[in-house]
Amino acid sequence: MKTFDRPALTAILTQGARDLSLSLSEAQIARLIDYLALMAKWNSVYNLTAVRDPLQMVTQHLLDSLAAVSAFAGARNVLDVGAGGGLPGIVLAIWAAEAEPEMRVSLIDTVHKKTAFLTQVKAELGLTNVSVHTARVEQWNAPQKFDVITSRAFAELSDFVDWSGHLLEEGGEFIALKGVAPDTEVAHLPVGWRVRELRPLQVPTLQAERHLIFIERGQA
């Protein structure tokens, strides 16, 4: 499916959300498809993703991120590091606008063209729970710390924790989205951090491994 067939993509996303046991409203589904349309439009110039087929984008981007959102239930101030085209941050924000209305999602990336895209997405979709920042995370001083810091395909876990640990509030945790279980990366976590949970995810229609890694302060 190379063309953007909105009804077909909507049907696939709706069924995928059901398979994930997520209760998404028609407005949330529409917003997610609007986001996908913006990504497909900007991708030709900004190279946001190597995935070009809208059908594959539904599975590899939207459903892949939606499979993780329930892990963020109860979070209030979330940072998506190396946000790129907005995965999982934008998807999380669209879900949270109704499911977790007190949640705020900040997205940070060093690449101006990517944060320009994210700023456009925020404006066009009316995502009042989103803020976008262009900076190196290791040099960034946020106005307040975060109870959850996340990333998807950003860096090795040791770098992720090293670079953004100063932004995590006491008692907070990292939630990293990974493919296969990163046993070697876990073994190389810096002293003072530990994996609380390694959770396998099942993404509808995606024949690939996915895991969430929950990291918190603790004894090595």
FIKOLZA-1660 file (N, C-alpha, C; in steps of 0.1 Angstrom, whole numbers, plus 5000, padded with zeros to 4 digits):
% residues 220
   i   px   py   pz ch aa at
   1 5009 4988 5000  A  M  N
   1 5000 5000 5000  A  M CA
   1 5009 5012 5000  A  M  C
   2 5012 5018 4988  A  K  N
   2 5020 5030 4987  A  K CA
   2 5012 5043 4989  A  K  C
   3 5000 5042 4985  A  T  N
   3 4991 5054 4986  A  T CA
   3 4986 5055 5000  A  T  C
   4 4982 5067 5004  A  F  N
   4 4976 5069 5018  A  F CA
   4 4961 5067 5018  A  F  C
   5 4957 5054 5020  A  D  N
   5 4943 5050 5020  A  D CA
   5 4938 5051 5034  A  D  C
   6 4933 5063 5037  A  R  N
   6 4929 5066 5051  A  R CA
   6 4919 5056 5057  A  R  C
   7 4908 5052 5050  A  P  N
   7 4899 5043 5055  A  P CA
   7 4905 5029 5059  A  P  C
   8 4914 5024 5050  A  A  N
   8 4920 5011 5052  A  A CA
   8 4930 5012 5063  A  A  C
   9 4937 5023 5064  A  L  N
   9 4947 5025 5075  A  L CA
   9 4940 5026 5089  A  L  C
  10 4928 5033 5088  A  T  N
  10 4920 5035 5100  A  T CA
  10 4915 5021 5105  A  T  C
  11 4910 5013 5096  A  A  N
  11 4905 5000 5100  A  A CA
  11 4916 4991 5106  A  A  C
  12 4928 4991 5100  A  I  N
  12 4939 4983 5105  A  I CA
  12 4943 4988 5119  A  I  C
  13 4944 5001 5121  A  L  N
  13 4948 5007 5134  A  L CA
  13 4938 5004 5144  A  L  C
  14 4925 5005 5141  A  T  N
  14 4914 5002 5150  A  T CA
  14 4914 4988 5155  A  T  C
  15 4916 4978 5146  A  Q  N
  15 4917 4964 5149  A  Q CA
  15 4930 4962 5158  A  Q  C
  16 4941 4968 5154  A  G  N
  16 4953 4966 5162  A  G CA
  16 4952 4971 5176  A  G  C
  17 4945 4982 5178  A  A  N
  17 4943 4988 5191  A  A CA
  17 4934 4978 5199  A  A  C
  18 4924 4972 5193  A  R  N
  18 4916 4962 5200  A  R CA
  18 4924 4950 5204  A  R  C
  19 4933 4946 5195  A  D  N
  19 4942 4934 5198  A  D CA
  19 4951 4937 5210  A  D  C
  20 4954 4950 5212  A  L  N
  20 4962 4954 5223  A  L CA
  20 4954 4957 5236  A  L  C
  21 4941 4955 5235  A  S  N
  21 4931 4958 5246  A  S CA
  21 4932 4972 5250  A  S  C
  22 4934 4981 5240  A  L  N
  22 4934 4996 5242  A  L CA
  22 4920 5001 5238  A  L  C
  23 4914 5009 5247  A  S  N
  23 4902 5016 5243  A  S CA
  23 4905 5030 5238  A  S  C
  24 4906 5031 5225  A  L  N
  24 4908 5043 5218  A  L CA
  24 4895 5049 5212  A  L  C
  25 4893 5062 5214  A  S  N
  25 4881 5068 5209  A  S CA
  25 4883 5071 5194  A  S  C
  26 4872 5074 5187  A  E  N
  26 4873 5077 5173  A  E CA
  26 4882 5089 5171  A  E  C
  27 4882 5099 5180  A  A  N
  27 4890 5111 5179  A  A CA
  27 4905 5107 5180  A  A  C
  28 4908 5098 5189  A  Q  N
  28 4922 5094 5191  A  Q CA
  28 4927 5086 5178  A  Q  C
  29 4919 5078 5173  A  I  N
  29 4923 5070 5161  A  I CA
  29 4925 5080 5150  A  I  C
  30 4916 5090 5148  A  A  N
  30 4917 5100 5138  A  A CA
  30 4930 5108 5139  A  A  C
  31 4933 5112 5152  A  R  N
  31 4946 5120 5155  A  R CA
  31 4958 5112 5151  A  R  C
  32 4958 5099 5154  A  L  N
  32 4969 5090 5151  A  L CA
  32 4971 5089 5136  A  L  C
  33 4960 5088 5128  A  I  N
  33 4961 5087 5114  A  I CA
  33 4965 5101 5108  A  I  C
  34 4961 5112 5114  A  D  N
  34 4965 5125 5110  A  D CA
  34 4980 5126 5112  A  D  C
  35 4985 5121 5123  A  Y  N
  35 5000 5121 5126  A  Y CA
  35 5007 5114 5116  A  Y  C
  36 5002 5102 5112  A  L  N
  36 5008 5093 5102  A  L CA
  36 5009 5101 5088  A  L  C
  37 4998 5107 5085  A  A  N
  37 4997 5115 5073  A  A CA
  37 5008 5126 5072  A  A  C
  38 5010 5133 5084  A  L  N
  38 5020 5143 5084  A  L CA
  38 5034 5137 5083  A  L  C
  39 5036 5126 5089  A  M  N
  39 5049 5119 5088  A  M CA
  39 5052 5115 5074  A  M  C
  40 5042 5109 5067  A  A  N
  40 5043 5105 5053  A  A CA
  40 5046 5117 5044  A  A  C
  41 5040 5128 5047  A  K  N
  41 5041 5140 5039  A  K CA
  41 5055 5146 5041  A  K  C
  42 5060 5148 5053  A  W  N
  42 5073 5154 5056  A  W CA
  42 5084 5145 5053  A  W  C
  43 5082 5132 5053  A  N  N
  43 5092 5122 5052  A  N CA
  43 5100 5123 5039  A  N  C
  44 5094 5127 5028  A  S  N
  44 5100 5128 5015  A  S CA
  44 5111 5139 5016  A  S  C
  45 5110 5149 5024  A  V  N
  45 5120 5159 5025  A  V CA
  45 5129 5158 5037  A  V  C
  46 5123 5154 5048  A  Y  N
  46 5130 5154 5061  A  Y CA
  46 5136 5140 5065  A  Y  C
  47 5133 5130 5058  A  N  N
  47 5138 5117 5060  A  N CA
  47 5136 5113 5075  A  N  C
  48 5124 5113 5080  A  L  N
  48 5121 5110 5094  A  L CA
  48 5122 5095 5097  A  L  C
  49 5119 5087 5086  A  T  N
  49 5118 5072 5088  A  T CA
  49 5122 5065 5075  A  T  C
  50 5128 5054 5077  A  A  N
  50 5131 5046 5065  A  A CA
  50 5119 5038 5060  A  A  C
  51 5109 5037 5068  A  V  N
  51 5096 5030 5064  A  V CA
  51 5088 5040 5055  A  V  C
  52 5085 5036 5043  A  R  N
  52 5078 5045 5034  A  R CA
  52 5063 5040 5031  A  R  C
  53 5061 5028 5033  A  D  N
  53 5047 5023 5031  A  D CA
  53 5038 5026 5043  A  D  C
  54 5027 5034 5040  A  P  N
  54 5018 5037 5051  A  P CA
  54 5013 5025 5059  A  P  C
  55 5011 5014 5052  A  L  N
  55 5006 5002 5059  A  L CA
  55 5016 4997 5069  A  L  C
  56 5029 4997 5065  A  Q  N
  56 5039 4993 5074  A  Q CA
  56 5041 5003 5085  A  Q  C
  57 5039 5016 5082  A  M  N
  57 5040 5026 5093  A  M CA
  57 5030 5024 5104  A  M  C
  58 5018 5020 5100  A  V  N
  58 5008 5017 5111  A  V CA
  58 5013 5007 5120  A  V  C
  59 5019 4996 5115  A  T  N
  59 5024 4985 5124  A  T CA
  59 5037 4989 5131  A  T  C
  60 5047 4993 5123  A  Q  N
  60 5060 4995 5128  A  Q CA
  60 5062 5008 5137  A  Q  C
  61 5053 5017 5135  A  H  N
  61 5053 5030 5142  A  H CA
  61 5042 5031 5152  A  H  C
  62 5029 5031 5147  A  L  N
  62 5018 5034 5156  A  L CA
  62 5016 5022 5166  A  L  C
  63 5013 5010 5160  A  L  N
  63 5010 4999 5169  A  L CA
  63 5022 4995 5178  A  L  C
  64 5034 4997 5173  A  D  N
  64 5047 4994 5180  A  D CA
  64 5047 5003 5193  A  D  C
  65 5044 5016 5191  A  S  N
  65 5044 5025 5202  A  S CA
  65 5032 5023 5211  A  S  C
  66 5020 5021 5205  A  L  N
  66 5008 5018 5213  A  L CA
  66 5009 5006 5222  A  L  C
  67 5017 4996 5218  A  A  N
  67 5019 4984 5226  A  A CA
  67 5026 4987 5240  A  A  C
  68 5032 4999 5240  A  A  N
  68 5040 5003 5252  A  A CA
  68 5032 5013 5261  A  A  C
  69 5022 5019 5256  A  V  N
  69 5016 5030 5264  A  V CA
  69 5011 5027 5277  A  V  C
  70 5005 5015 5279  A  S  N
  70 4999 5012 5292  A  S CA
  70 5010 5011 5303  A  S  C
  71 5023 5010 5299  A  A  N
  71 5033 5010 5309  A  A CA
  71 5036 5024 5315  A  A  C
  72 5030 5034 5309  A  F  N
  72 5032 5048 5313  A  F CA
  72 5020 5052 5322  A  F  C
  73 5011 5044 5325  A  A  N
  73 4999 5047 5333  A  A CA
  73 5003 5053 5346  A  A  C
  74 4998 5064 5350  A  G  N
  74 5002 5070 5363  A  G CA
  74 5013 5080 5362  A  G  C
  75 5021 5080 5351  A  A  N
  75 5032 5090 5349  A  A CA
  75 5026 5104 5347  A  A  C
  76 5033 5114 5352  A  R  N
  76 5028 5128 5351  A  R CA
  76 5037 5136 5342  A  R  C
  77 5050 5134 5342  A  N  N
  77 5059 5142 5335  A  N CA
  77 5069 5133 5328  A  N  C
  78 5067 5131 5315  A  V  N
  78 5075 5121 5307  A  V CA
  78 5084 5128 5297  A  V  C
  79 5096 5123 5296  A  L  N
  79 5106 5129 5286  A  L CA
  79 5109 5118 5276  A  L  C
  80 5107 5121 5263  A  D  N
  80 5111 5112 5252  A  D CA
  80 5125 5117 5246  A  D  C
  81 5135 5109 5249  A  V  N
  81 5149 5113 5245  A  V CA
  81 5152 5108 5231  A  V  C
  82 5158 5117 5222  A  G  N
  82 5161 5113 5209  A  G CA
  82 5148 5110 5201  A  G  C
  83 5138 5120 5203  A  A  N
  83 5124 5117 5199  A  A CA
  83 5123 5115 5184  A  A  C
  84 5132 5120 5176  A  G  N
  84 5131 5118 5161  A  G CA
  84 5118 5123 5155  A  G  C
  85 5111 5114 5149  A  G  N
  85 5098 5117 5143  A  G CA
  85 5087 5117 5153  A  G  C
  86 5090 5114 5166  A  G  N
  86 5079 5114 5176  A  G CA
  86 5075 5101 5181  A  G  C
  87 5083 5091 5180  A  L  N
  87 5080 5078 5185  A  L CA
  87 5089 5074 5197  A  L  C
  88 5083 5071 5209  A  P  N
  88 5068 5069 5211  A  P CA
  88 5061 5082 5216  A  P  C
  89 5068 5093 5217  A  G  N
  89 5063 5105 5224  A  G CA
  89 5050 5110 5219  A  G  C
  90 5049 5112 5206  A  I  N
  90 5036 5118 5201  A  I CA
  90 5025 5108 5202  A  I  C
  91 5027 5095 5200  A  V  N
  91 5017 5085 5202  A  V CA
  91 5013 5084 5216  A  V  C
  92 5022 5085 5225  A  L  N
  92 5019 5085 5240  A  L CA
  92 5011 5097 5243  A  L  C
  93 5014 5109 5238  A  A  N
  93 5006 5121 5241  A  A CA
  93 4992 5120 5236  A  A  C
  94 4990 5114 5224  A  I  N
  94 4977 5113 5218  A  I CA
  94 4968 5104 5227  A  I  C
  95 4975 5093 5231  A  W  N
  95 4968 5083 5240  A  W CA
  95 4965 5090 5254  A  W  C
  96 4975 5097 5259  A  A  N
  96 4974 5103 5273  A  A CA
  96 4963 5114 5273  A  A  C
  97 4961 5121 5262  A  A  N
  97 4952 5133 5263  A  A CA
  97 4938 5129 5268  A  A  C
  98 4934 5116 5266  A  E  N
  98 4922 5111 5271  A  E CA
  98 4924 5101 5282  A  E  C
  99 4934 5093 5281  A  A  N
  99 4936 5082 5291  A  A CA
  99 4943 5087 5304  A  A  C
 100 4952 5097 5303  A  E  N
 100 4960 5102 5314  A  E CA
 100 4960 5117 5312  A  E  C
 101 4949 5124 5315  A  P  N
 101 4948 5138 5311  A  P CA
 101 4958 5147 5319  A  P  C
 102 4964 5142 5330  A  E  N
 102 4973 5151 5338  A  E CA
 102 4988 5149 5332  A  E  C
 103 4990 5139 5323  A  M  N
 103 5003 5136 5318  A  M CA
 103 5008 5147 5309  A  M  C
 104 5021 5151 5310  A  R  N
 104 5027 5160 5301  A  R CA
 104 5039 5153 5295  A  R  C
 105 5041 5155 5281  A  V  N
 105 5051 5147 5274  A  V CA
 105 5060 5157 5268  A  V  C
 106 5073 5157 5271  A  S  N
 106 5083 5165 5265  A  S CA
 106 5091 5157 5255  A  S  C
 107 5095 5162 5244  A  L  N
 107 5103 5155 5234  A  L CA
 107 5115 5163 5231  A  L  C
 108 5127 5157 5231  A  I  N
 108 5139 5163 5229  A  I CA
 108 5147 5156 5218  A  I  C
 109 5153 5164 5209  A  D  N
 109 5162 5159 5198  A  D CA
 109 5172 5170 5195  A  D  C
 110 5183 5165 5190  A  T  N
 110 5194 5175 5186  A  T CA
 110 5192 5180 5172  A  T  C
 111 5184 5173 5164  A  V  N
 111 5182 5177 5150  A  V CA
 111 5171 5187 5147  A  V  C
 112 5174 5198 5143  A  H  N
 112 5164 5209 5141  A  H CA
 112 5153 5205 5132  A  H  C
 113 5155 5198 5121  A  K  N
 113 5145 5195 5112  A  K CA
 113 5135 5185 5118  A  K  C
 114 5139 5177 5127  A  K  N
 114 5130 5168 5134  A  K CA
 114 5122 5175 5144  A  K  C
 115 5128 5184 5152  A  T  N
 115 5120 5192 5162  A  T CA
 115 5111 5201 5155  A  T  C
 116 5114 5206 5143  A  A  N
 116 5105 5214 5135  A  A CA
 116 5093 5206 5131  A  A  C
 117 5095 5194 5127  A  F  N
 117 5084 5185 5124  A  F CA
 117 5075 5183 5136  A  F  C
 118 5081 5180 5147  A  L  N
 118 5074 5177 5160  A  L CA
 118 5066 5189 5164  A  L  C
 119 5071 5201 5162  A  T  N
 119 5064 5214 5165  A  T CA
 119 5052 5215 5156  A  T  C
 120 5054 5212 5144  A  Q  N
 120 5042 5212 5134  A  Q CA
 120 5032 5202 5138  A  Q  C
 121 5036 5190 5142  A  V  N
 121 5026 5180 5146  A  V CA
 121 5018 5185 5158  A  V  C
 122 5025 5191 5168  A  K  N
 122 5019 5196 5180  A  K CA
 122 5008 5206 5176  A  K  C
 123 5012 5216 5167  A  A  N
 123 5003 5226 5163  A  A CA
 123 4991 5221 5156  A  A  C
 124 4993 5212 5146  A  E  N
 124 4982 5208 5137  A  E CA
 124 4973 5198 5144  A  E  C
 125 4978 5190 5154  A  L  N
 125 4969 5181 5161  A  L CA
 125 4964 5187 5174  A  L  C
 126 4968 5199 5177  A  G  N
 126 4964 5205 5190  A  G CA
 126 4968 5198 5202  A  G  C
 127 4980 5194 5203  A  L  N
 127 4985 5186 5214  A  L CA
 127 4990 5195 5225  A  L  C
 128 4981 5199 5233  A  T  N
 128 4985 5209 5244  A  T CA
 128 4993 5203 5255  A  T  C
 129 4994 5189 5255  A  N  N
 129 5002 5182 5266  A  N CA
 129 5016 5180 5261  A  N  C
 130 5020 5186 5250  A  V  N
 130 5033 5183 5244  A  V CA
 130 5042 5195 5245  A  V  C
 131 5055 5194 5248  A  S  N
 131 5065 5204 5246  A  S CA
 131 5077 5198 5238  A  S  C
 132 5083 5206 5229  A  V  N
 132 5094 5202 5221  A  V CA
 132 5106 5210 5223  A  V  C
 133 5118 5203 5224  A  H  N
 133 5130 5210 5227  A  H CA
 133 5141 5205 5218  A  H  C
 134 5149 5215 5213  A  T  N
 134 5161 5211 5205  A  T CA
 134 5173 5213 5213  A  T  C
 135 5180 5202 5217  A  A  N
 135 5191 5203 5226  A  A CA
 135 5198 5189 5227  A  A  C
 136 5210 5189 5232  A  R  N
 136 5216 5176 5235  A  R CA
 136 5212 5173 5250  A  R  C
 137 5206 5161 5252  A  V  N
 137 5200 5158 5265  A  V CA
 137 5210 5159 5276  A  V  C
 138 5223 5156 5273  A  E  N
 138 5232 5156 5284  A  E CA
 138 5236 5170 5289  A  E  C
 139 5233 5180 5280  A  Q  N
 139 5236 5194 5284  A  Q CA
 139 5224 5202 5287  A  Q  C
 140 5212 5195 5287  A  W  N
 140 5199 5202 5289  A  W CA
 140 5196 5203 5304  A  W  C
 141 5192 5215 5308  A  N  N
 141 5187 5217 5322  A  N CA
 141 5172 5220 5321  A  N  C
 142 5164 5210 5324  A  A  N
 142 5149 5211 5323  A  A CA
 142 5144 5219 5334  A  A  C
 143 5133 5226 5332  A  P  N
 143 5127 5234 5343  A  P CA
 143 5123 5225 5355  A  P  C
 144 5119 5213 5352  A  Q  N
 144 5116 5203 5363  A  Q CA
 144 5120 5189 5359  A  Q  C
 145 5123 5181 5368  A  K  N
 145 5127 5167 5365  A  K CA
 145 5115 5159 5361  A  K  C
 146 5118 5147 5356  A  F  N
 146 5108 5138 5350  A  F CA
 146 5106 5125 5359  A  F  C
 147 5094 5121 5360  A  D  N
 147 5092 5108 5367  A  D CA
 147 5094 5096 5358  A  D  C
 148 5093 5098 5345  A  V  N
 148 5096 5087 5335  A  V CA
 148 5104 5093 5324  A  V  C
 149 5115 5087 5320  A  I  N
 149 5122 5091 5308  A  I CA
 149 5123 5079 5299  A  I  C
 150 5119 5081 5286  A  T  N
 150 5118 5070 5277  A  T CA
 150 5126 5072 5264  A  T  C
 151 5128 5062 5256  A  S  N
 151 5135 5063 5243  A  S CA
 151 5131 5051 5235  A  S  C
 152 5132 5053 5222  A  R  N
 152 5130 5041 5213  A  R CA
 152 5141 5042 5202  A  R  C
 153 5149 5031 5202  A  A  N
 153 5160 5031 5192  A  A CA
 153 5169 5043 5193  A  A  C
 154 5172 5048 5205  A  F  N
 154 5180 5060 5207  A  F CA
 154 5195 5057 5209  A  F  C
 155 5198 5049 5218  A  A  N
 155 5212 5046 5221  A  A CA
 155 5213 5033 5230  A  A  C
 156 5225 5029 5233  A  E  N
 156 5227 5018 5242  A  E CA
 156 5222 5022 5256  A  E  C
 157 5218 5013 5264  A  L  N
 157 5212 5016 5277  A  L CA
 157 5221 5024 5286  A  L  C
 158 5234 5020 5285  A  S  N
 158 5244 5027 5294  A  S CA
 158 5245 5042 5290  A  S  C
 159 5245 5045 5277  A  D  N
 159 5245 5059 5273  A  D CA
 159 5232 5066 5276  A  D  C
 160 5221 5060 5274  A  F  N
 160 5208 5065 5277  A  F CA
 160 5207 5070 5291  A  F  C
 161 5212 5061 5300  A  V  N
 161 5211 5064 5314  A  V CA
 161 5221 5075 5318  A  V  C
 162 5234 5074 5313  A  D  N
 162 5244 5083 5316  A  D CA
 162 5240 5098 5311  A  D  C
 163 5235 5099 5299  A  W  N
 163 5232 5112 5293  A  W CA
 163 5220 5119 5299  A  W  C
 164 5210 5111 5304  A  S  N
 164 5198 5117 5308  A  S CA
 164 5195 5115 5323  A  S  C
 165 5203 5108 5330  A  G  N
 165 5201 5105 5344  A  G CA
 165 5199 5117 5353  A  G  C
 166 5205 5128 5350  A  H  N
 166 5204 5140 5358  A  H CA
 166 5190 5146 5357  A  H  C
 167 5182 5142 5347  A  L  N
 167 5169 5147 5345  A  L CA
 167 5158 5139 5352  A  L  C
 168 5162 5127 5358  A  L  N
 168 5152 5118 5364  A  L CA
 168 5150 5122 5378  A  L  C
 169 5138 5124 5382  A  E  N
 169 5135 5127 5396  A  E CA
 169 5137 5115 5405  A  E  C
 170 5139 5118 5418  A  E  N
 170 5141 5107 5428  A  E CA
 170 5129 5098 5428  A  E  C
 171 5131 5085 5427  A  G  N
 171 5120 5075 5426  A  G CA
 171 5115 5073 5412  A  G  C
 172 5120 5080 5402  A  G  N
 172 5115 5079 5389  A  G CA
 172 5122 5067 5382  A  G  C
 173 5118 5064 5369  A  E  N
 173 5124 5053 5362  A  E CA
 173 5125 5056 5347  A  E  C
 174 5134 5048 5341  A  F  N
 174 5136 5048 5327  A  F CA
 174 5127 5037 5321  A  F  C
 175 5121 5040 5309  A  I  N
 175 5114 5029 5302  A  I CA
 175 5120 5029 5288  A  I  C
 176 5128 5020 5284  A  A  N
 176 5134 5019 5271  A  A CA
 176 5127 5009 5262  A  A  C
 177 5124 5013 5250  A  L  N
 177 5117 5005 5240  A  L CA
 177 5128 4998 5232  A  L  C
 178 5129 4985 5232  A  K  N
 178 5140 4978 5225  A  K CA
 178 5134 4967 5216  A  K  C
 179 5142 4961 5207  A  G  N
 179 5138 4950 5199  A  G CA
 179 5140 4937 5207  A  G  C
 180 5151 4930 5203  A  V  N
 180 5154 4918 5211  A  V CA
 180 5159 4922 5225  A  V  C
 181 5158 4913 5234  A  A  N
 181 5162 4915 5248  A  A CA
 181 5177 4919 5248  A  A  C
 182 5181 4931 5253  A  P  N
 182 5195 4936 5252  A  P CA
 182 5203 4931 5263  A  P  C
 183 5206 4918 5264  A  D  N
 183 5213 4913 5276  A  D CA
 183 5227 4919 5278  A  D  C
 184 5234 4921 5267  A  T  N
 184 5247 4927 5269  A  T CA
 184 5247 4941 5274  A  T  C
 185 5237 4949 5268  A  E  N
 185 5235 4963 5273  A  E CA
 185 5231 4964 5288  A  E  C
 186 5223 4954 5292  A  V  N
 186 5219 4954 5306  A  V CA
 186 5231 4951 5315  A  V  C
 187 5240 4942 5310  A  A  N
 187 5251 4939 5318  A  A CA
 187 5261 4951 5320  A  A  C
 188 5260 4960 5310  A  H  N
 188 5270 4972 5310  A  H CA
 188 5263 4984 5316  A  H  C
 189 5252 4983 5323  A  L  N
 189 5246 4995 5329  A  L CA
 189 5256 5001 5339  A  L  C
 190 5256 5014 5341  A  P  N
 190 5265 5021 5350  A  P CA
 190 5261 5016 5365  A  P  C
 191 5272 5017 5373  A  V  N
 191 5270 5015 5387  A  V CA
 191 5259 5024 5393  A  V  C
 192 5250 5018 5401  A  G  N
 192 5240 5026 5407  A  G CA
 192 5226 5025 5400  A  G  C
 193 5226 5017 5389  A  W  N
 193 5213 5015 5382  A  W CA
 193 5210 5000 5380  A  W  C
 194 5198 4997 5380  A  R  N
 194 5194 4983 5379  A  R CA
 194 5181 4981 5371  A  R  C
 195 5180 4970 5364  A  V  N
 195 5168 4967 5357  A  V CA
 195 5157 4961 5366  A  V  C
 196 5146 4969 5367  A  R  N
 196 5135 4964 5376  A  R CA
 196 5127 4953 5369  A  R  C
 197 5125 4955 5356  A  E  N
 197 5117 4945 5348  A  E CA
 197 5121 4945 5333  A  E  C
 198 5121 4933 5327  A  L  N
 198 5123 4932 5313  A  L CA
 198 5110 4926 5308  A  L  C
 199 5102 4934 5300  A  R  N
 199 5088 4930 5297  A  R CA
 199 5087 4927 5282  A  R  C
 200 5084 4915 5277  A  P  N
 200 5082 4913 5263  A  P CA
 200 5069 4919 5259  A  P  C
 201 5069 4924 5247  A  L  N
 201 5057 4930 5241  A  L CA
 201 5053 4922 5228  A  L  C
 202 5040 4921 5226  A  Q  N
 202 5035 4915 5214  A  Q CA
 202 5028 4926 5206  A  Q  C
 203 5033 4930 5194  A  V  N
 203 5028 4940 5186  A  V CA
 203 5020 4933 5175  A  V  C
 204 5007 4936 5174  A  P  N
 204 4998 4930 5163  A  P CA
 204 5004 4931 5149  A  P  C
 205 5004 4920 5143  A  T  N
 205 5009 4918 5129  A  T CA
 205 5024 4921 5127  A  T  C
 206 5031 4922 5138  A  L  N
 206 5046 4925 5136  A  L CA
 206 5053 4912 5141  A  L  C
 207 5060 4906 5131  A  Q  N
 207 5068 4894 5134  A  Q CA
 207 5082 4897 5138  A  Q  C
 208 5083 4903 5150  A  A  N
 208 5096 4907 5155  A  A CA
 208 5095 4908 5170  A  A  C
 209 5107 4906 5177  A  E  N
 209 5107 4908 5191  A  E CA
 209 5106 4922 5195  A  E  C
 210 5099 4925 5206  A  R  N
 210 5099 4938 5212  A  R CA
 210 5099 4937 5227  A  R  C
 211 5107 4945 5234  A  H  N
 211 5108 4945 5248  A  H CA
 211 5107 4959 5254  A  H  C
 212 5102 4960 5266  A  L  N
 212 5104 4972 5274  A  L CA
 212 5113 4969 5286  A  L  C
 213 5123 4978 5288  A  I  N
 213 5132 4977 5299  A  I CA
 213 5130 4988 5309  A  I  C
 214 5127 4984 5321  A  F  N
 214 5124 4994 5332  A  F CA
 214 5137 4995 5340  A  F  C
 215 5143 5006 5341  A  I  N
 215 5155 5008 5349  A  I CA
 215 5153 5019 5360  A  I  C
 216 5158 5015 5371  A  E  N
 216 5157 5025 5383  A  E CA
 216 5170 5025 5390  A  E  C
 217 5171 5035 5399  A  R  N
 217 5183 5036 5407  A  R CA
 217 5183 5025 5417  A  R  C
 218 5195 5020 5420  A  G  N
 218 5196 5008 5429  A  G CA
 218 5210 5003 5430  A  G  C
 219 5212 4993 5437  A  Q  N
 219 5226 4987 5438  A  Q CA
 219 5229 4980 5425  A  Q  C
 220 5242 4981 5420  A  A  N
 220 5246 4975 5408  A  A CA
 220 5246 4959 5410  A  A  C
% end
